[in-house]
Amino acid sequence: MKKTILKRKRENKTDYRKRIMLLKSRKLRLVIKRSLNNLYAQIIQYDQDGDKIIASSSSNQLKKYGWKFHRGNIPSAYLTGLLCASKAKERGVKEAIVDIGLYKEIKGNALYAVVKGAIDGGLKIACSEEAFPSEDRLYGKHIKGDIQKTVQEIKEKILKQNG
């Protein structure tokens, strides 16, 4: 008898073992996704009828805070996590677990910059400090231009706006 493989597993879109382990914790998940130019962060709650999005942010939303740089780099990832955390706090979310899906866990990359931003935004997330990018990279000291000043200004706007 031939066993049917689930479509999302067959297309290499979902690791069901990893998903089950995350869902067993019964905690909200900070799901991080990326495209070529943007990063997305969502706080998601499991529901039998389908996952419910509690809070969501995109690096594209940073434009309204004055962001004029590329939206897929480490500083924009950090600010996206900060923005998502501030939206989640408005809805009463206090803690979450990280769900990066099928992405490789590479120390210091943009995915962990989103997590660092969420933690700095007030969410309680269990993650090793060693995984985060350095402060210099979070604030864009490795990038040419006055991105450092912009990151600090936007961080203050987000924290002030959402308390």
NUVO-693951 format. One record per residue: residue number from 0; chain; x, y, z of N, C-alpha, C, O in turn. Coordinates in pm, 1 decimal, always signed. Each point is the difference from the previous one (the first is absolute). Last residue first. Example, Ala and Ser with C-alpha at 12.3 -4.5 7.8 and 13.67 -1.06 7.14 Angstrom:
2
> 1  A  +1285.0  -225.0  +708.0  +82.0  +119.0  +6.0  -77.0  +109.0  +73.0  +50.9  +110.8  +16.9
> 0  A  -21.9  -682.8  -23.9  -89.0  +119.0  +0.0  +90.0  +120.0  +0.0  +103.6  -1.9  +66.5
end
This chain:
163
> 162  A  +382.8  +5266.2  +2378.9  +14.2  -3.4  +143.1  +97.2  -95.0  +56.4  +16.1  -6.9  +121.8
> 161  A  -137.7  +154.2  -586.3  -72.5  -115.9  +50.8  +28.0  -29.4  +146.4  -28.3  -109.3  +49.1
> 160  A  +222.5  +489.6  -280.5  -134.6  -12.5  -56.2  -79.7  -110.4  +66.0  -118.6  +16.6  +28.4
> 159  A  +580.5  +49.3  +79.1  -82.2  +107.1  +54.0  -145.7  -14.3  -45.3  -92.3  +21.2  +78.6
> 158  A  +417.4  -322.9  -246.5  -18.4  -21.5  +143.8  -90.5  +106.4  +62.0  -79.5  -30.2  +89.1
> 157  A  +192.9  +73.3  -547.2  -80.5  -121.9  +21.5  -26.9  -20.7  +148.4  -113.1  -29.0  +39.1
> 156  A  +399.9  +385.2  -161.4  -138.5  +24.9  -45.2  -89.3  -119.7  +29.5  -110.9  +15.5  +51.0
> 155  A  +575.9  -56.5  +34.4  -64.8  +87.3  +98.6  -145.1  +28.1  -38.2  -87.0  +3.4  +87.0
> 154  A  +346.1  -246.6  -392.3  -18.6  -79.4  +121.8  -72.3  +82.5  +105.9  -92.4  -49.0  +65.0
> 153  A  +224.9  +267.0  -457.4  -117.8  -84.6  -22.5  -28.4  -86.2  +122.1  -116.0  -21.0  +35.2
> 152  A  +503.7  +289.8  -23.7  -119.3  +83.8  -4.9  -126.8  -83.6  -16.0  -99.8  +24.0  +67.9
> 151  A  +522.5  -244.2  -86.2  -28.4  +48.5  +135.7  -127.7  +83.9  +3.3  -80.1  -14.1  +92.5
> 150  A  +234.7  -131.4  -512.2  -42.8  -114.8  +80.0  -38.7  +45.3  +140.0  -104.2  -40.0  +51.9
> 149  A  +295.0  +362.5  -338.1  -136.3  -34.5  -40.0  -53.8  -116.0  +83.0  -115.3  +3.8  +43.0
> 148  A  +565.8  +122.5  +10.4  -87.2  +103.8  +55.2  -146.6  -33.1  -29.6  -86.6  +16.2  +85.9
> 147  A  +410.3  -293.3  -278.8  +2.1  -14.6  +145.9  -96.3  +97.1  +66.7  -75.6  -36.8  +89.8
> 146  A  +169.9  +44.7  -562.2  -103.5  -95.3  +37.0  -9.1  -13.5  +152.7  -107.6  -26.8  +53.4
> 145  A  +363.1  +321.7  -404.6  -41.5  +28.2  +137.8  -119.1  -85.6  +39.8  -103.6  +50.1  +43.7
> 144  A  +512.5  -201.5  -395.8  -108.4  +97.6  +9.1  -39.9  +24.0  +144.0  +58.0  -58.7  +91.3
> 143  A  +155.9  -413.9  -264.2  +39.2  +136.9  -32.1  -122.5  +91.7  +5.8  -109.7  -41.2  -37.5
> 142  A  +180.9  -417.1  +329.4  -59.0  +48.4  -124.7  +37.1  +146.4  -19.0  -2.5  +78.7  +94.6
> 141  A  +107.7  -341.1  +295.9  +71.7  -65.4  -109.3  -50.0  +47.8  -136.9  +54.7  -38.9  -103.2
> 140  A  -253.0  +172.5  +519.9  +132.5  +61.5  -9.3  +82.7  -59.3  -113.3  +97.8  +60.7  -43.7
> 139  A  -579.4  -143.1  +217.0  +43.5  +31.7  -134.4  +134.7  +67.6  -12.9  +24.3  +70.1  -98.3
> 138  A  -299.4  -266.4  +480.3  -17.5  +143.6  -23.7  +60.6  +45.7  -132.1  -2.0  +119.3  -30.4
> 137  A  +30.1  -574.8  +163.7  -140.4  +34.9  +20.5  -26.6  +146.3  -32.6  -104.5  +34.7  -55.1
> 136  A  +550.5  -198.3  +52.3  -75.0  -42.0  -118.8  -147.9  +34.8  +12.7  -63.4  +36.1  -99.1
> 135  A  +345.4  +53.9  +466.0  +46.2  +79.0  -114.0  -79.4  -34.5  -125.8  -36.8  +89.0  -76.6
> 134  A  -30.2  -345.0  +468.5  -65.9  +130.9  +7.5  +40.1  +88.1  -118.5  -82.8  +73.8  -53.3
> 133  A  +110.0  -600.4  -29.9  +60.3  +96.0  +92.9  -77.3  +132.0  -3.9  -71.7  +28.5  -96.0
> 132  A  -193.9  -483.5  -12.9  +107.3  +79.7  -60.6  +56.0  +97.6  +103.3  -66.1  +29.1  +99.8
> 131  A  -153.0  -493.1  +75.2  -32.8  +133.7  -50.1  +117.9  +65.9  -69.8  +115.4  -26.7  +33.5
> 130  A  -111.7  -405.3  +198.4  -58.9  -8.4  -133.2  -22.7  +137.7  -62.3  -10.8  +12.2  -122.0
> 129  A  +171.9  -89.8  +575.1  +104.8  -26.4  -98.5  -53.9  -1.4  -142.9  +75.7  +20.5  -94.9
> 128  A  -352.5  +12.7  +490.1  +59.9  +128.6  -38.5  +105.6  -17.7  -108.2  +25.9  +92.8  -76.7
> 127  A  -446.0  -434.0  +142.0  +135.6  +23.2  +45.8  +52.1  +134.5  -51.1  -20.7  +35.8  -116.0
> 126  A  -501.5  -152.6  +222.6  +96.6  -7.7  -109.8  +137.7  +35.2  +56.0  +12.9  +88.3  +84.8
> 125  A  -573.3  -87.5  +44.9  +118.1  -76.4  +38.2  +90.7  -14.2  -122.1  -35.4  -65.2  -98.2
> 124  A  -326.0  +462.1  +225.1  +29.9  -106.1  -96.7  +128.2  -68.4  +44.1  +101.4  +65.3  +24.7
> 123  A  -483.9  +340.7  +110.4  +87.1  -97.6  +65.0  +15.9  -116.8  -96.6  -95.5  -72.6  -27.5
> 122  A  -11.2  +612.6  -85.9  -47.2  -138.4  +3.8  +101.4  -89.3  +69.9  +120.9  +20.2  -11.1
> 121  A  -71.1  +465.0  -85.0  -70.6  -37.1  +121.8  -55.8  -140.8  +3.5  -64.6  -37.1  +98.0
> 120  A  +362.6  +294.4  -419.0  -133.5  +58.5  -1.4  -85.8  -43.2  +117.4  -109.7  +52.5  +18.4
> 119  A  +543.0  -232.4  -100.9  +16.2  +139.2  +41.7  -133.5  +73.6  +2.7  -15.2  +99.0  +71.6
> 118  A  +10.8  -536.4  -235.6  +36.2  -3.4  +142.3  +16.2  +142.2  +53.6  -49.1  +31.8  +108.3
> 117  A  -27.5  -81.1  -566.2  -120.1  -37.7  +74.6  +27.9  -3.2  +150.5  -83.7  +41.3  +80.2
> 116  A  +445.9  +35.4  -372.0  -91.0  +113.8  -0.4  -126.1  -28.9  +79.8  -48.7  +86.6  +72.7
> 115  A  +350.3  -438.5  -139.4  +58.5  +98.7  +92.4  -88.7  +124.2  +9.0  -19.2  +55.1  +108.5
> 114  A  -101.0  -379.9  -426.0  -22.5  -50.9  +136.0  +53.0  +99.7  +103.5  -67.0  +28.0  +99.4
> 113  A  +154.5  +63.5  -549.5  -143.2  +16.9  +27.1  -31.2  -44.2  +142.8  -74.0  +67.4  +71.6
> 112  A  +502.8  -147.9  -226.7  -15.1  +143.4  +26.2  -146.8  +32.1  +27.9  -29.5  +85.6  +83.4
> 111  A  +148.4  -516.8  -220.5  +24.7  +20.3  +142.6  -0.6  +148.0  +37.8  -17.5  +33.9  +117.0
> 110  A  -37.3  -144.7  -566.5  -110.0  -63.4  +72.8  +17.1  +17.9  +150.2  -96.7  +24.1  +72.2
> 109  A  +437.0  +122.0  -376.4  -113.1  +92.4  +11.8  -116.8  -62.0  +76.4  -74.8  +72.3  +65.7
> 108  A  +559.4  -274.6  +48.4  -64.3  +43.2  -124.5  -123.0  +86.4  +28.1  -32.6  +27.3  +115.6
> 107  A  +357.6  -260.7  +203.2  +23.8  +138.2  -39.1  -68.4  +45.6  -127.5  +30.6  +108.4  -49.6
> 106  A  +32.6  -630.5  +119.5  +27.3  +98.0  +104.3  +24.1  +139.2  -60.3  +80.2  +15.1  -92.2
> 105  A  -382.5  -405.2  -121.8  +134.6  +53.6  -14.8  +17.6  +114.6  +98.8  -73.8  +98.5  -2.4
> 104  A  -277.0  -509.4  -145.2  +31.0  +78.0  +119.3  +145.8  +43.2  -7.5  +90.3  -75.1  +37.0
> 103  A  -441.5  -30.3  -456.4  +111.5  -50.6  +79.4  +25.8  +93.3  +117.2  -13.7  +121.8  -11.2
> 102  A  -479.8  -185.7  -216.3  +125.3  +74.8  -12.6  +107.6  -62.2  +87.7  -29.5  -54.8  +106.3
> 101  A  -445.8  -79.5  -144.1  +104.2  -79.2  -63.7  +131.4  +74.8  -18.5  +95.3  -55.7  -54.7
> 100  A  -430.3  +230.4  +428.8  -36.0  -90.1  -108.8  +118.1  -79.0  -52.3  +74.7  -59.4  +77.8
> 99  A  -111.7  +374.0  +301.8  +61.2  +50.3  -123.3  -22.4  -96.0  -116.4  +58.3  +16.8  -107.0
> 98  A  -244.4  +121.0  +623.4  -25.8  -97.3  -106.1  +56.9  +57.5  -129.2  -59.2  +89.2  -60.9
> 97  A  +69.0  -0.3  +641.4  +44.3  +32.8  -135.1  -29.3  -116.0  -94.9  +27.3  -116.1  +30.6
> 96  A  -309.9  +275.5  +422.1  +114.0  -82.5  -37.6  +30.4  +27.8  -146.3  -88.1  +40.4  -75.8
> 95  A  -150.1  +277.5  +491.7  -16.4  -79.3  -121.7  +121.3  -90.7  -16.7  +100.3  +14.3  +69.9
> 94  A  -382.4  +377.6  +292.8  +109.0  -90.0  -36.4  -35.0  -80.0  -124.2  -116.7  -14.0  -36.4
> 93  A  -163.0  +370.9  +206.3  +116.8  +20.0  +84.8  +118.0  -88.1  -39.5  +115.5  +38.4  +18.3
> 92  A  -611.3  +206.4  -214.0  +95.2  -110.1  -13.1  +123.3  +31.0  +83.3  +55.5  +109.6  -7.8
> 91  A  -464.4  +173.8  -72.0  +16.4  -78.1  +121.9  +94.7  -117.6  -8.5  +0.6  -84.2  +89.9
> 90  A  -114.1  +444.4  -416.7  -102.5  -104.0  +2.8  +19.3  -96.5  +116.8  -62.6  -106.0  +4.1
> 89  A  +369.1  +459.6  -86.8  -130.5  +67.7  +0.3  -113.4  -100.2  +12.9  -105.4  +32.1  +55.0
> 88  A  +545.0  -191.8  -113.9  -22.3  +46.2  +137.7  -133.1  +72.9  +12.2  -66.2  -9.8  +103.3
> 87  A  +210.9  -123.3  -531.5  -42.7  -115.2  +78.9  -29.0  +40.4  +144.5  -95.5  -48.8  +60.5
> 86  A  +277.3  +368.4  -356.5  -138.3  -29.6  -38.1  -55.3  -115.5  +84.0  -116.6  +1.9  +39.6
> 85  A  +567.2  +104.5  +16.0  -81.2  +109.1  +54.6  -146.9  -19.5  -36.5  -87.6  +31.2  +80.7
> 84  A  +401.9  -338.1  -254.0  -13.8  -14.7  +145.4  -87.4  +109.9  +58.7  -80.6  -26.2  +89.3
> 83  A  +191.8  +49.3  -546.7  -90.7  -111.9  +24.8  -24.2  -18.1  +149.9  -112.9  -24.1  +42.6
> 82  A  +431.9  +343.9  -174.7  -134.7  +42.9  -37.0  -102.6  -110.0  +27.2  -108.6  +27.9  +50.8
> 81  A  +563.3  -129.7  +9.9  -40.7  +98.1  +100.0  -143.9  +45.3  -24.8  -79.2  +11.4  +93.6
> 80  A  +281.5  -287.1  -413.8  -28.7  -75.6  +122.6  -49.1  +90.4  +111.2  -90.9  -36.1  +74.7
> 79  A  +236.8  +243.0  -465.9  -122.2  -75.4  -29.4  -41.0  -83.2  +121.5  -118.3  -6.0  +33.4
> 78  A  +529.8  +234.9  -21.5  -112.6  +92.2  +16.4  -133.6  -67.5  -29.0  -100.9  +34.7  +61.3
> 77  A  +496.1  -284.8  -132.2  -10.2  +34.4  +142.3  -121.8  +89.7  +24.9  -76.6  -23.0  +93.5
> 76  A  +187.2  -73.4  -536.7  -53.8  -119.2  +65.7  -21.2  +27.3  +148.9  -102.6  -37.4  +56.8
> 75  A  +318.9  +362.8  -312.7  -144.0  +0.7  -29.0  -67.6  -121.9  +62.8  -115.7  +8.2  +41.2
> 74  A  +589.0  +23.5  +1.6  -68.6  +106.0  +74.4  -150.9  +4.9  -27.1  -77.8  +23.4  +92.5
> 73  A  +336.9  -348.4  -338.3  -9.0  -27.2  +144.2  -65.9  +114.3  +77.9  -85.4  -27.7  +84.2
> 72  A  -49.7  -23.4  -603.6  +126.9  -7.9  +73.1  -24.1  -16.5  +150.9  -114.1  -1.9  +46.3
> 71  A  -203.0  +70.0  -429.4  +32.2  -138.6  +28.9  +127.3  -16.4  +79.8  +49.1  -111.7  +16.4
> 70  A  -261.7  +522.2  -214.4  -87.0  -54.9  +103.9  +27.5  -146.3  +31.9  -81.0  -64.1  +66.9
> 69  A  +365.3  +539.6  -249.0  -46.6  -134.1  -38.5  -76.1  -62.1  +116.3  +33.5  +22.7  +116.2
> 68  A  -40.0  +494.2  -75.7  +104.9  -93.2  -39.3  -60.9  -133.2  -43.4  -122.1  -16.0  -0.8
> 67  A  -83.6  +418.4  +206.7  +27.0  +23.6  -142.1  +101.0  -99.0  -56.6  +46.4  +16.7  -112.8
> 66  A  -420.8  +99.8  +553.0  +104.9  -89.8  -47.9  +18.2  +17.4  -150.2  -95.6  -14.3  -76.2
> 65  A  -234.0  +229.0  +399.1  +113.6  +73.6  -54.6  +113.5  -86.0  -52.7  +108.5  +52.4  -25.3
> 64  A  -558.6  -172.4  +198.0  +79.3  +50.3  +112.9  +124.2  +74.1  -47.3  +77.6  +49.6  +81.7
> 63  A  -374.9  -266.5  -383.2  -77.4  +107.1  +63.8  +67.9  +54.0  +126.5  -41.6  +102.3  +54.5
> 62  A  +236.1  -468.5  -295.6  +0.9  +121.9  -82.1  -73.4  +113.7  +68.7  +44.7  +114.6  -4.9
> 61  A  -28.0  -573.6  +163.1  +96.5  +93.3  +57.4  +7.4  +131.1  -78.4  +48.7  +100.6  +51.6
> 60  A  -306.8  -498.2  -170.6  -69.9  +97.2  +83.9  +94.5  +102.5  +61.8  -44.7  +102.1  +52.3
> 59  A  +201.2  -480.0  -305.0  -57.6  +99.2  -89.7  -72.2  +110.9  +77.9  -8.7  +113.2  -47.6
> 58  A  +180.9  -505.7  +251.2  +101.9  +104.2  -12.4  -45.9  +108.6  -97.2  +54.3  +110.5  +0.4
> 57  A  -413.3  -379.9  +286.0  +82.8  -22.9  -117.0  +104.1  +110.7  -5.4  -25.1  +111.9  +44.6
> 56  A  -354.1  -370.1  +326.5  +72.9  +116.7  -49.6  +88.2  -42.8  -116.9  +37.4  -116.5  -13.6
> 55  A  -473.8  -52.7  +383.7  +82.0  -19.8  -118.1  +72.7  +129.3  -34.8  -52.9  +109.5  +19.0
> 54  A  -281.5  -413.3  +370.5  +68.2  +124.3  -36.0  +92.4  -29.7  -116.7  +52.4  -110.7  -13.1
> 53  A  -369.1  -216.8  +137.4  -27.5  +94.7  +107.9  +59.1  +136.8  -33.6  -66.7  +102.3  +15.5
> 52  A  -110.3  -549.3  -310.4  +106.8  +99.2  +11.7  -41.7  +103.1  +103.3  -102.5  +66.5  -15.2
> 51  A  -33.6  -605.6  -51.0  -51.7  +136.9  +11.5  +117.5  +94.5  +20.3  +84.2  -22.2  +87.0
> 50  A  -165.7  -506.6  -317.4  +74.0  +89.8  +87.7  -59.3  +140.4  -4.1  -45.4  +46.3  -104.7
> 49  A  -268.6  -471.2  +17.9  +105.5  +72.1  -70.9  +66.8  +98.1  +94.9  -64.1  +52.4  +91.1
> 48  A  -272.7  -364.9  +43.3  -56.3  +46.3  -126.5  +102.5  +74.9  -84.7  -29.6  +38.1  -113.2
> 47  A  +137.4  -194.7  +552.0  -31.4  -116.5  -83.0  -53.1  +40.1  -137.0  +22.4  -70.8  -98.2
> 46  A  +323.3  +381.2  +360.2  -141.9  -27.8  +11.3  -29.5  -117.8  -92.3  +59.5  -10.0  -107.2
> 45  A  +391.3  +322.0  +327.5  -55.7  -119.0  -64.0  -149.4  -8.6  +27.2  -46.3  +27.7  +110.6
> 44  A  +343.9  +430.3  -142.1  -57.8  -91.7  +97.8  -61.2  -117.5  -75.9  -70.3  +19.5  -99.1
> 43  A  +469.9  +391.6  +2.9  -106.6  -88.0  -45.8  -42.6  -94.5  +111.7  +82.2  -52.8  +74.9
> 42  A  +210.0  +524.8  -233.5  -31.1  -75.7  +120.4  -124.4  -80.9  -34.6  -104.8  +56.1  -32.1
> 41  A  +494.8  +152.3  -311.8  -137.7  -16.6  +41.1  -5.8  -76.4  +131.0  +76.4  -93.9  +22.2
> 40  A  +264.8  +364.7  -418.3  -6.7  -59.0  +133.2  -146.6  -4.0  +41.2  -71.4  +99.4  -13.1
> 39  A  +416.9  -24.6  -453.9  -132.6  -0.7  +59.6  +7.7  -68.6  +135.8  +65.9  -102.9  +15.2
> 38  A  +261.1  +364.8  -428.7  -10.0  -97.3  +107.8  -138.1  +15.0  +62.4  -55.9  +109.6  +4.2
> 37  A  +284.5  +22.0  -525.0  -68.8  +30.1  +125.0  +10.6  -114.4  +99.6  +27.2  -114.6  -35.8
> 36  A  +152.0  +117.3  -427.0  +16.9  +138.4  +45.0  -60.7  +31.5  +136.1  +25.1  +108.0  +53.4
> 35  A  -23.2  -553.6  -262.7  +123.8  +60.8  -48.9  +24.1  +138.2  +60.1  +113.8  +35.9  +30.3
> 34  A  -398.8  -325.1  +277.7  -3.9  -3.7  -145.6  +129.9  +65.6  -46.8  +89.3  +24.2  +81.1
> 33  A  -263.0  -279.9  +407.2  +69.8  +102.1  -76.4  -24.3  -20.5  -148.6  -19.6  -111.6  -48.0
> 32  A  -174.6  -6.6  +598.6  +13.7  -37.7  -140.2  +76.4  +109.8  -71.4  +5.8  +113.8  +46.6
> 31  A  -164.1  -308.7  +480.2  +81.8  +93.4  -77.1  +16.1  -54.9  -140.8  +38.2  -115.4  -19.5
> 30  A  -359.7  +65.5  +499.4  +35.0  -58.9  -128.6  +72.1  +105.8  -82.9  -49.7  +111.3  -17.3
> 29  A  -82.3  -220.5  +543.2  +51.2  +111.0  -78.8  +51.6  -62.2  -128.7  +108.1  -58.9  -2.6
> 28  A  -494.3  -147.7  +349.8  +123.2  -12.2  -77.6  +33.7  +132.2  -66.3  -87.9  +66.9  -54.4
> 27  A  -194.4  -255.7  +527.7  -7.9  +74.3  -125.1  +134.6  -10.1  -70.5  +103.7  -11.9  +65.2
> 26  A  -231.1  -390.7  +255.6  +35.3  +142.0  +8.0  -22.2  +65.2  -135.4  -5.5  -67.1  -103.1
> 25  A  -28.7  -413.5  +236.3  -121.7  +79.3  +24.2  +29.3  +149.1  +18.2  -81.0  +72.5  +57.7
> 24  A  +360.3  -488.7  -158.9  +33.1  +93.8  +107.6  -120.2  +85.2  +39.8  -2.6  +57.0  +109.1
> 23  A  -3.6  -364.1  -478.9  -15.8  -67.7  +129.4  +29.3  +93.7  +116.7  -49.9  -21.1  +110.5
> 22  A  +125.4  +154.6  -564.7  -140.5  +9.2  +40.2  -25.9  -66.1  +134.9  -89.5  +41.9  +73.4
> 21  A  +522.4  -66.3  -274.4  -31.0  +138.2  +36.7  -143.3  +11.8  +52.0  -25.0  +71.7  +96.9
> 20  A  +163.6  -489.5  -261.6  +73.8  +31.0  +122.7  -29.5  +142.1  +47.4  -14.8  +23.7  +119.8
> 19  A  -164.7  -160.2  -532.9  -67.7  -67.9  +111.2  +69.6  +32.3  +132.1  -66.2  +25.4  +100.6
> 18  A  +271.0  +133.7  -495.7  -124.5  +71.5  +28.7  -73.1  -62.0  +118.5  -48.2  +72.4  +87.1
> 17  A  +434.7  -289.2  -253.4  +35.8  +124.4  +69.2  -126.5  +77.0  +40.0  -8.0  +53.0  +110.8
> 16  A  -53.2  -434.8  -371.3  +54.8  -38.7  +130.7  +31.7  +124.0  +83.3  -34.5  +8.0  +117.9
> 15  A  -108.3  +48.8  -568.0  -107.9  -29.6  +92.8  +49.6  -45.6  +136.7  -66.4  +25.7  +100.4
> 14  A  +244.3  +294.5  -496.8  +60.0  -108.7  +75.4  -99.6  -32.8  +111.6  -3.5  +68.0  +102.5
> 13  A  -64.5  +189.4  -602.3  -29.1  -15.5  +142.1  +74.0  -120.2  +56.2  -0.1  -107.9  -59.3
> 12  A  +45.6  +244.3  -398.7  -44.6  +127.2  +57.3  -22.7  -7.8  +150.7  +3.3  +102.2  +68.5
> 11  A  +119.8  -427.1  -463.3  +103.9  +48.2  +91.7  -33.0  +138.3  +56.7  +86.7  +87.0  +8.6
> 10  A  -357.2  -394.9  -290.2  +53.8  +120.8  -62.4  +109.3  +64.6  +85.1  +50.4  +106.8  -34.5
> 9  A  -272.2  -492.6  +197.5  +51.7  -39.3  -131.1  +65.7  +119.4  -70.6  +101.6  -16.0  -67.7
> 8  A  -331.6  +91.3  +469.9  +123.9  -72.4  +26.5  +68.2  -38.0  -130.8  +121.9  +11.3  -13.1
> 7  A  -541.0  +192.7  -8.8  +98.4  +98.0  +47.7  +132.5  -65.6  +35.7  +105.2  +62.9  -11.1
> 6  A  -469.0  -347.9  -129.4  +42.9  +92.6  -105.3  +109.0  +95.5  +47.4  +101.6  +15.4  -67.8
> 5  A  -157.3  -511.3  +280.0  -71.9  +126.9  +2.9  +61.7  +99.6  -97.7  +121.3  +2.6  -20.5
> 4  A  -96.4  -530.5  -62.4  +74.8  +102.4  +72.7  -77.2  +131.1  -8.4  -47.3  +38.6  -106.9
> 3  A  -96.7  -584.7  +73.3  -11.1  +132.9  -57.7  +73.9  +99.6  +88.2  -19.4  +3.1  +121.6
> 2  A  +99.8  -551.6  -202.8  -35.8  +101.9  +97.8  -0.5  +137.2  -67.2  +95.4  +35.6  -69.1
> 1  A  -179.7  -561.6  -121.9  +79.4  +121.8  -11.9  -50.2  +105.5  +97.8  -120.0  +26.6  +7.3
> 0  A  +113.1  -586.6  -2.3  -84.4  +117.2  +0.0  +89.8  +124.8  +0.0  +91.8  +11.8  +81.3
end
